[in-house]
Amino acid sequence: MCHCSAWEEASGLSCFISAYRQPDDHGDAVAAATTLVPSVDFHDAAIQPPFRVWKDQDVFAMPTLPGHGLRFIVRPGTLAKVAVRLLSASGQVMSSLVVVARGGAHLEFTSTEASPRFITVAADEDGASGTYLYRLEDMGKDANGDTPATATPVELASAPFPVTLEFDDDEDVFTFRTEAGQGFRFSCESERTSLTLMNGAGAVLESGASGGGVGGSVGHKSPDASTWFVRVSTSNGSLPATHCQLDDLGVDEHADALPAATRLTDGVPVTARLQGTNDVDVFSFFATAGEIHDVRLTPSRVANVKLTDADGTTLAATTSSRIVQGAPTTGTYYVHVQKDSAWGTDFQVGVENLGPDDHGGTSETATRVAVEETVTGLIHNVADLDAFTIPLEADGVYRLTCTPGCTLSTSAPVASFRVHRASGGGTWNIHLLSSGDVTFTISSQTAPLFFTFKMARVGTDDHGDDAAHATPLTLPATVDGSFELGTDIDVFAFESEASRTYVVESRAVGLRILDPNGAEVPLLFDAPTATRRFTAQSSGTYGVVATSPDPFVGVARSWSFTLRLP
């Protein structure tokens, strides 16, 4: 309000009200915040219309009730939308929400002496003003402290104990002591828990997210007598009662470095346990150059295992439970077992000497094998090749089995060598036109692979497969035969004079007629007789090439055809 004194009136000045604002019910800044106390009833408040360039907001200071959960509840009155924000003492927005008309919502947070909280309420739309309702609810004191300074002590080891995160933003912190070399595991049942492991200085060392239907876990092997903290939290609101447990995993029984590695004896497994996610158990064994050793963990587990030489050079690494590796030189080798999903449980580490490589990997070093002989082998790593040389006879039809999951390549110093892989894998059908030695080389991308290899003769090709081995025909001729393989070709030859016409009839076979120069002769369909015909353009030796209509079938198929004069 403007008041004109006698001096202004004497000067001829006019006084009037240019703007007016109702007194604000709550301060607009942290310094002028209204301190709240918990209540059962709702309180009225208003957001005033904008005054000049200033927009109204109400700031509330939360009471300090250390360890209590507080809930600030807002209901719109005449305001269509209300924007609510939770601030730290420095003004940082910690959470926010928008409450719409006829609705209601709340913010939950934990009160601490070290971190005062403030809440601002404002209209969510420019220029809007109106009323709203609010109240502060005390949700009670948290059962466990939320900071290392207020952590709840736990005995090592403990029986399962209940843990509840009573409200949003709640965290429970636990503390315990360990001795030098001692391992521990802190775990919770609920898959909604998140665990954070901290050392005595409060530094975060590990986080254990839960999931897959199981709770999280964290754990370490203590380098010395230490104090530890574990924070239990959840990213999904509050957490109903669950159970957590602190397990004593004992003192580490195997060294973490090469000089003190535990010695392994061939065929005698050693029991071990990873006392924490930072624990590494190292084992050693002696090997002679060229020997292959089978290192495995039992029971099988998804483990980080590597094999190194005495210089620390990694020879093999795997996330499975097994390494089969040949020794490049004579000396001591080391097995390193590190963190996996089953850490904290017992397992056994064993090594078995498999001797030198069982089969050579080239045609010159291949193992010679007879037909019908069953042999076994081991692909000990992805670079290993096992080769077998087998004498096969001309026109022989063979079936090779190599299981499980062999990858096969061949080398044959003979002509017309055909290989057809049968359906189902692990089986190949083979056919030669000329006798000779054939070398089969086996490899695998999933080593180690123990396999069984056998070549069996299952038949004899009834007709030659090329012009040099063609079966001669005397016309008229009716021929029956069999395709021993889907890739089998049967070839025939006959003599013809120029201008002579022939009739061709066939069943379950594809036929091509070749003239004396090897060019294909057209076969013309004769509708009245439902036959095919061709006419020889020159005199000489003609060929008939019979092929399977289904070359991808690996079983024998019978066929027939007739070649005659009209």
C-alpha positions, 0 to 999 in steps of 0.5 A, spaced: 500 500 500 502 506 498 501 512 503 502 519 501 504 524 506 503 532 506 509 533 502 507 529 496 500 532 496 503 539 497 507 537 491 501 535 487 503 527 486 498 522 485 498 516 489 495 509 488 496 502 488 499 499 482 500 491 485 498 487 491 500 480 493 497 476 499 501 474 504 505 468 502 503 462 507 510 458 506 517 461 505 520 460 497 527 458 499 531 454 504 532 459 508 525 461 509 522 454 509 517 452 514 519 446 518 514 440 518 512 436 524 509 429 523 501 429 523 495 425 522 491 431 519 492 434 512 493 441 512 491 447 507 496 451 503 496 455 497 500 457 491 499 464 489 499 467 482 505 470 479 507 477 482 511 481 477 517 476 475 516 471 481 513 465 481 510 462 488 513 455 491 512 453 498 519 450 501 518 445 507 524 443 512 523 436 514 524 434 521 531 431 524 528 424 526 535 420 525 533 413 522 526 414 521 522 414 515 518 420 513 513 420 507 510 427 505 503 426 502 500 431 497 493 432 494 491 437 489 485 442 491 484 447 486 490 446 483 490 441 477 497 439 477 502 439 483 510 439 482 513 436 488 521 435 489 525 432 494 532 436 495 538 435 499 541 441 503 545 443 497 539 444 493 540 437 489 534 434 487 534 427 490 527 425 487 520 428 484 513 427 482 507 430 479 500 430 482 494 430 478 487 433 480 483 428 484 489 424 485 494 423 490 502 421 491 507 421 496 515 421 497 519 417 501 526 418 504 530 417 510 532 422 515 539 423 517 542 428 522 548 429 516 543 430 511 537 435 512 532 434 507 527 439 504 521 439 499 518 444 494 511 444 492 509 448 486 504 449 480 506 444 474 503 449 469 506 456 468 501 461 471 497 457 475 495 458 482 490 454 487 490 450 493 493 443 495 493 439 501 499 436 505 501 432 511 508 429 513 507 422 516 513 418 521 513 411 518 517 409 524 525 408 526 529 403 521 531 397 524 538 397 522 543 403 521 544 406 514 551 408 514 557 405 516 557 409 523 550 406 525 552 399 522 549 393 525 554 388 528 553 381 525 557 375 528 562 371 523 559 366 522 551 367 523 545 364 522 540 367 517 537 373 520 531 377 518 532 384 514 527 389 512 527 395 508 521 398 511 520 404 506 523 407 499 530 410 500 532 405 506 538 401 506 541 397 512 548 397 513 552 391 517 559 390 520 563 385 522 571 383 523 575 378 520 582 375 521 588 375 516 587 370 510 579 368 512 574 368 507 567 370 508 560 370 504 554 375 505 548 373 502 541 374 502 535 370 499 531 375 495 532 376 488 530 384 489 536 385 494 543 389 491 549 388 496 555 392 496 561 390 500 566 396 503 572 395 507 574 399 513 575 405 510 568 405 507 571 404 500 567 400 495 570 393 493 564 389 490 557 389 488 553 383 488 546 384 484 541 379 484 537 375 479 535 369 476 531 367 482 536 367 486 539 373 491 546 376 491 552 375 494 559 378 496 565 376 499 572 377 500 578 373 503 581 378 508 589 380 507 589 382 514 585 383 520 579 387 518 573 391 519 568 390 513 561 393 511 555 390 507 550 395 505 543 392 503 539 396 498 533 395 493 532 398 486 525 397 487 521 401 492 521 397 499 523 390 500 519 385 504 522 381 510 527 377 507 533 373 510 541 374 510 546 370 512 554 371 513 558 365 512 565 363 515 569 360 509 575 359 513 582 360 512 585 360 505 588 353 504 592 354 497 596 359 495 595 365 490 602 365 487 606 360 483 612 360 488 607 356 494 603 353 489 599 346 491 603 340 488 598 335 484 599 328 483 597 324 477 590 321 478 590 324 485 585 330 486 585 335 491 580 339 495 579 346 494 575 352 495 575 359 493 574 363 500 572 370 496 571 373 489 578 376 490 581 369 492 585 365 487 588 358 488 594 355 484 596 348 483 602 345 480 604 339 476 610 336 472 610 334 465 615 332 460 615 335 453 610 332 448 605 329 454 598 331 454 595 332 461 588 333 462 586 338 468 579 338 470 575 341 476 569 336 479 564 337 480 563 341 473 562 348 474 563 355 470 570 357 472 575 361 470 581 356 469 588 358 466 594 354 465 601 357 465 608 355 464 613 357 469 614 364 466 607 365 467 605 365 460 598 363 459 598 356 455 590 355 455 584 358 458 577 356 459 570 358 463 569 351 463 571 346 468 577 342 463 583 344 460 587 338 455 594 341 453 600 338 451 607 340 454 611 344 449 617 343 454 619 339 460 618 343 466 613 345 471 606 347 469 601 351 473 593 351 474 590 358 476 582 357 479 579 364 480 572 367 481 566 363 478 559 363 480 560 357 485 565 360 489 565 359 496 563 351 495 568 345 495 571 342 489 576 338 486 582 339 482 585 333 478 590 332 473 591 326 469 597 324 464 594 322 457 601 321 454 604 323 448 599 325 442 595 319 440 595 320 432 599 324 427 596 330 424 599 329 417 598 324 411 606 322 412 604 321 420 597 318 419 595 312 423 594 306 418 587 303 419 584 297 416 577 297 413 572 294 419 577 296 424 574 301 430 579 306 433 579 312 438 582 318 439 583 325 442 583 332 439 586 335 445 586 342 443 583 346 437 590 346 433 590 338 434 589 334 428 588 326 428 589 323 421 588 316 419 590 312 412 585 307 410 586 303 403 580 303 399 578 298 393 575 300 386 568 301 386 567 300 393 562 303 397 563 305 404 560 308 410 565 312 415 562 313 422 566 318 426 562 321 433 561 325 436 561 331 432 567 330 428 570 335 423 572 331 417 577 333 411 580 328 406 586 327 402 586 321 396 591 320 391 586 317 386 581 319 381 573 320 382 573 320 390 566 322 392 564 323 399 557 324 401 555 326 408 549 322 411 543 326 414 544 326 422 551 327 422 557 323 424 556 319 418 559 319 411 558 315 405 564 314 400 565 311 393 572 310 389 573 308 382 580 306 383 583 303 389 588 307 393 590 310 400 585 315 403 587 319 408 582 322 413 583 328 418 579 330 424 579 336 427 574 340 432 573 347 435 570 344 441 576 341 444 577 336 448 574 331 444 574 324 445 572 320 438 571 313 435 572 312 428 570 306 423 570 305 416 566 299 414 564 297 407 557 297 405 557 295 398 559 295 391 558 300 385 554 296 380 556 300 374 562 305 372 562 312 373 565 315 367 567 313 360 573 310 361 569 305 366 562 305 362 558 298 362 557 296 354 550 295 352 548 291 346 541 294 343 535 293 344 537 293 352 533 293 358 538 295 364 536 295 372 541 298 377 542 302 383 545 308 386 549 306 392 549 314 393 545 320 392 551 322 388 553 316 384 553 316 377 552 310 372 555 310 365 554 306 359 556 305 352 553 303 345 555 303 338 550 307 333 550 308 326 548 315 323 541 317 322 538 311 326 533 313 331 532 310 338 526 310 343 528 311 351 524 309 357 526 310 364 524 309 371 527 313 377 533 315 373 535 321 370 538 320 363 543 324 358 545 321 351 552 323 349 555 323 342 562 320 340 564 327 341 561 328 348 556 333 346 549 332 349 544 329 344 537 332 345 531 327 347 525 329 344 518 327 347 513 323 343 506 324 345 502 319 342 507 313 345 509 317 351 516 316 350 522 320 348 526 319 342 533 321 339 536 320 332 544 319 332 547 324 327 554 321 326 556 314 327 560 312 333 560 310 340 555 313 344 554 314 352 548 314 356 549 317 363 544 315 369 544 320 375 539 320 381 533 324 381 535 326 388 542 327 389 542 329 396 539 322 399 544 318 402 541 311 401 541 306 395 535 307 390 534 302 384 532 304 377 531 302 370 531 304 363 530 301 356 534 303 350 531 300 343 529 301 336 522 304 334 
